[in-house]
């Protein structure tokens, strides 16, 4: 911004620099003394230059793109730790609502931003939620976006309770004047044993309590959609890659970390398919959606996947990235889900292109995990 202003100011001075000299020509005063006439006109020239400069600066500020004031629920977790720095660098105001069970370590690198506000608390607390929503015009809902292995969703009661909390969030957000609600969902809503890559039109068939909860949230958000309240859902594959706060229980991260630390990979079902996406790609997609026109995203669902790989394919790619032998521990679980997913809709409709593959990022992950273990 400062550079833009200085460049604009310099251009104006260059264009107008001859003006005081021109105004001080004796004949301009119609017979009057050069001193009095030139002095008054010189002052006038300075005023003209200043006025034009101020007007130009006003135009610069007026044409700057206004950022969003965004509430990130669950922003103290894995995805939030990578997304929030990008939002702040793009001149957005960011409020994070999170219990910060990791002591806020996820956001340590952005603590200095005055445009960052942290609200410690529970999403189910209405007063806390209202305080966090104050002044926000957009939400990216990352809270309750846990992995399928987490026991918190292993009962239907928990799913129903969390769905009620989500519904309260949506209604309070609408009342508070939020204009855009982006909801993080999961590939798990598709179920398993899908022959082809699932598109957004594929009939959901959630099998786990977590997947059923996620589909409930999608349906709630769709019903609450209204003019002036734009809604969008992202069905993400399993995220991988290092971030300021990295989850080590997700399939790719777990394999890489176990390989580096223990020289050992556990594979529960080698034929199980995983749609995966790099942390930088999924966070880029949220930025793309946030800055789309309403008509491009309103009421729509987008899959987010970089690659579809089996567990054994992931293991082999990780194995190839290290310089020592790895021991495989292959188990079999008959109820393992098999899902392949397509991101064609996001590519065609939003121009979203993933930049990372496991093959071109795994070596960096190995090096980063080694540095972490040795530090």
Residue pairs with C-beta under 8 A, 6 or more apart in sequence:
1 64
4 60
5 57
5 60
8 53
8 56
8 57
8 60
9 53
9 56
9 57
12 49
12 52
12 53
12 56
13 49
16 45
16 48
16 49
16 52
19 45
19 48
19 49
20 41
20 42
20 45
20 46
23 38
23 41
23 42
23 44
23 45
24 34
24 37
24 38
24 41
24 42
26 34
26 37
26 38
28 37
28 38
28 41
29 36
29 37
29 38
65 91
67 90
67 91
67 92
67 93
68 87
68 92
68 93
68 137
68 138
68 180
68 290
69 92
69 93
69 95
69 135
69 136
69 137
69 138
70 87
70 92
70 93
70 94
70 95
70 136
70 137
70 138
70 139
70 140
70 290
71 95
71 96
71 97
71 132
71 133
71 136
71 138
71 139
71 140
71 173
71 178
72 80
72 83
72 84
72 87
72 94
72 95
72 96
72 97
72 139
72 140
72 142
73 97
73 98
73 123
73 139
73 140
73 141
73 142
73 143
73 169
74 80
74 97
74 98
74 123
74 141
74 142
74 143
74 144
74 145
75 83
75 84
75 94
75 96
75 97
75 98
75 106
75 107
75 142
76 96
76 98
76 99
76 100
76 101
76 102
76 104
76 106
76 107
76 118
76 245
77 98
77 102
77 106
77 142
77 145
77 245
77 247
78 106
78 239
78 243
78 245
78 246
78 247
78 279
79 142
79 145
79 184
79 239
79 243
79 279
79 282
79 283
80 96
80 98
80 106
80 107
80 142
80 245
81 106
81 107
81 243
81 244
81 245
82 243
82 244
82 279
82 280
82 283
83 140
83 142
83 283
83 286
83 287
84 94
84 96
84 107
84 110
84 116
85 109
85 110
85 244
86 283
86 284
86 287
87 94
87 287
88 94
88 110
88 113
88 115
88 116
90 287
91 115
92 115
93 115
93 117
93 135
94 113
94 115
94 116
94 117
95 117
95 118
95 119
95 132
95 133
95 135
95 136
96 107
96 116
96 117
96 118
96 119
97 119
97 121
97 123
97 128
97 129
97 132
97 143
98 118
98 119
98 120
98 143
99 120
99 121
99 122
100 118
100 120
102 245
104 118
105 244
105 245
106 243
106 244
106 245
107 116
107 118
107 244
108 244
109 244
110 116
119 128
119 131
119 132
121 128
121 129
121 132
122 128
123 129
123 143
123 144
123 165
123 169
124 165
124 168
126 168
126 172
129 168
129 169
129 172
130 172
130 176
133 139
133 172
133 173
133 176
133 178
134 176
136 173
136 176
136 178
137 177
137 178
137 179
137 180
138 178
138 179
138 180
138 181
138 182
138 290
139 169
139 173
139 178
139 180
139 181
139 182
140 182
140 184
140 286
140 290
141 166
141 169
141 181
141 182
141 183
141 184
142 184
144 162
144 165
144 166
144 213
145 184
145 186
146 152
146 153
146 210
147 238
147 247
147 249
147 250
148 186
148 188
148 208
148 210
148 211
148 337
149 249
150 210
152 158
153 159
153 162
153 208
153 209
153 210
153 213
154 208
154 209
155 209
156 209
156 212
158 209
158 213
159 209
159 210
159 212
159 213
159 216
160 216
162 213
163 213
163 216
163 217
163 220
166 216
166 217
166 220
166 221
167 220
167 224
170 181
170 220
170 221
170 224
171 224
173 181
174 224
174 226
174 229
178 229
179 228
179 229
179 230
180 229
180 230
180 231
180 232
180 290
180 294
181 221
181 229
181 230
181 231
181 232
182 232
182 233
182 234
182 286
182 289
182 290
183 217
183 218
183 221
183 231
183 232
183 233
183 234
184 234
184 236
185 214
185 215
185 217
185 218
185 233
185 234
185 235
185 236
185 301
186 210
186 211
186 214
186 235
186 236
187 198
187 235
187 236
187 237
187 238
187 275
187 303
187 305
187 339
187 341
188 206
188 207
188 208
188 210
188 211
188 214
188 337
188 339
189 204
189 205
189 206
189 211
189 214
189 215
189 218
189 235
190 198
190 202
190 204
190 205
190 206
190 235
190 339
190 341
191 204
191 205
191 206
191 207
191 211
191 337
191 339
192 205
192 207
192 336
192 337
192 338
192 339
193 337
193 338
194 202
194 338
194 339
194 340
196 340
197 308
197 340
197 341
197 342
198 303
198 339
198 340
198 341
198 342
199 303
199 342
199 344
199 345
200 235
200 300
200 301
200 302
200 303
200 345
204 215
206 212
206 214
206 215
207 337
218 233
218 301
221 231
221 233
222 231
222 299
224 231
225 231
225 298
225 299
230 294
230 297
230 298
231 298
231 299
232 289
232 297
232 298
232 299
232 300
232 301
232 302
233 300
233 301
233 302
234 282
234 285
234 286
234 289
234 301
234 302
234 304
235 301
235 302
235 303
235 304
235 341
236 277
236 282
236 304
236 305
237 274
237 275
237 276
237 277
237 303
237 304
237 305
237 306
237 341
238 250
238 251
238 252
238 274
238 275
238 276
238 277
239 247
239 250
239 276
239 277
239 278
239 279
239 282
240 250
240 251
240 252
240 253
240 276
240 277
240 278
240 279
240 358
240 365
241 252
241 253
241 278
241 279
241 280
241 356
241 361
241 365
242 279
242 364
242 365
242 368
242 369
243 279
246 253
247 253
248 254
248 257
251 274
251 276
251 311
251 314
252 274
252 276
252 314
252 318
252 358
253 365
255 265
255 314
255 315
255 318
256 318
256 321
256 362
256 365
256 366
256 369
257 369
258 264
258 265
258 266
259 265
259 318
259 319
259 322
259 326
259 366
260 322
260 366
260 369
260 370
260 373
261 369
261 373
263 322
263 324
263 325
263 326
263 327
264 326
264 327
264 329
265 315
265 318
265 319
265 326
265 327
265 328
265 329
266 329
266 331
267 311
267 312
267 315
267 328
267 329
267 330
267 331
268 311
268 331
268 332
268 333
268 336
269 311
269 331
269 332
269 333
269 336
270 310
270 311
270 312
270 315
270 330
271 310
271 311
271 312
271 338
272 310
272 311
272 336
272 337
272 338
273 308
273 309
273 310
273 338
273 339
273 340
274 308
274 309
274 310
274 311
274 314
274 339
275 303
275 305
275 307
275 308
275 339
275 340
275 341
276 305
276 306
276 307
276 308
276 309
276 314
276 358
277 304
277 305
277 306
277 307
277 354
278 306
278 354
278 355
278 356
278 357
278 361
280 355
280 356
281 304
281 306
281 354
281 355
281 356
282 304
284 352
284 355
285 302
285 304
285 346
285 350
285 352
288 350
288 351
288 352
289 297
289 302
289 350
292 350
296 349
296 350
297 350
300 349
302 343
302 345
302 346
302 349
302 350
302 352
303 341
303 342
303 343
303 345
303 346
304 343
304 346
304 352
305 341
305 342
305 343
305 354
306 343
306 354
306 356
306 357
307 357
307 358
308 340
308 341
309 317
309 358
312 330
314 358
315 326
315 328
317 358
317 359
317 362
318 326
318 362
318 366
319 326
321 362
321 363
321 365
321 366
322 366
343 352
343 354
346 352
347 353
